Amino acid sequence: MTHWPPDPTQEQIDAAVAELKRLVLQYYPDARFRVECGIDDPKAIHLVAIMDFEDTFDVLDRVSDRVMEIQIDDGVPIFVIPLRPNDRTLAMMSEAHPLPEALLADDLA
């Protein structure tokens, strides 16, 4: 029995990762990347893009058409997952939910 669609080759996977990295870097030149297997689907490829951005949807709007083309036309189950750097996430959280002054005092006993 033939599996359809066939599993992508390593060359197809490498090409998809490289192309999507280039696409992200056009808009976010300071982006860093890591490639992971999907947790719920080990055949899925997660290209995690770590960069400073305001809106997740803006990032995904820039890459989603090409990601879908690669998934459908090339059979590569790849997804781009944008993440902010930890320091940016912490800064956003502290802006949204500042700590009470009592917790910031130096003389806590």
N, C-alpha and C positions, 0 to 999 in steps of 0.2 A: 504494500500500500504506500502510495506517495503522499508525503506531507505537503499540503498547500496552504499558504505560500511557503516556498522553501526558506530555510533559515538563511539569513544574509551571510555573506562571506566576511572574513576579517577585513579584507580590502574595502568592502562596501561600508562596514562599520567605521573604519579609520577615516574614509573619505567624508562620511556624514559628520563625524565629530569635528574634523578639520574645517569643513565648510561652515558649520554652525558656529564654531569658535570665531572664525573670520567675520561672520555676520554680526555677532554680538560685539566684537571689538571695533567695528565701524562706528557704533553708537556709544560704546562704553570702553574706551581704550585702556582703562585701568583694571578691567575685569581679570579675575583669576578663575581657573577652572579645575574641576576634578570630575572624573568619570566613575560612575557607580552602577552596579546592577540594581534593578528594581527589587524592593523588599517583597512586594506581593506577587511580582512576576519576575523571576530571575533572568528571563530572556530580554526584559526591557532594559534599555540603556538610558541612564540619567546623566545628562550633561549639566552638572551643577555649576552655575555661573555666579561667582561671588563678586559683587560690585555695589557701588553706592547709587541708588536710584530712588526716585520719589514714589512711583506708582508701578506696582507689579504688572498691571494691565498694559502700561506703555511698553514695558520690556517684551511681554508676550505678543503684543500687536506687531512688533518689529520682526519677530521670528516665526510666528505661528503658521503662516502660509507655507514657508519653506519646510518647516518641520513636517507638516501634513503631506507635502509632496514627497518628501523622503520616505515617510511611513508608507504611503500608498504606492508610489511608483517604484521605489527601490526595495520595499519590504523590510526596511530597517526600523525596528521598534524603539525609536529614540525620542526623548523628551528633554526639553530645556527647562531647568528649574532655577529661577533666579532667587538668590539669597543676598541679603545685606551683610556687610561685615559686622562682627559682634559689637564693636564699639559704636557703630551707627545705630544698631538696634537698641542698645542700652541707652543711648542719648535720646532716641525717640520715645522710649518707654518713660524715661525720667521727665521729659517734657510733658508727656500726657498725664503722668501720675507723679507729681513731685512729692518727695518725702516731707512729712511734717517737720517744722522747725525743731521740735523737741528731739527728734532723732538725729538731727544734724549737729546738735550742740556737742562741744568737746568735753564738757564736764559731766558726762553720764556716769553715774556711780552704781 
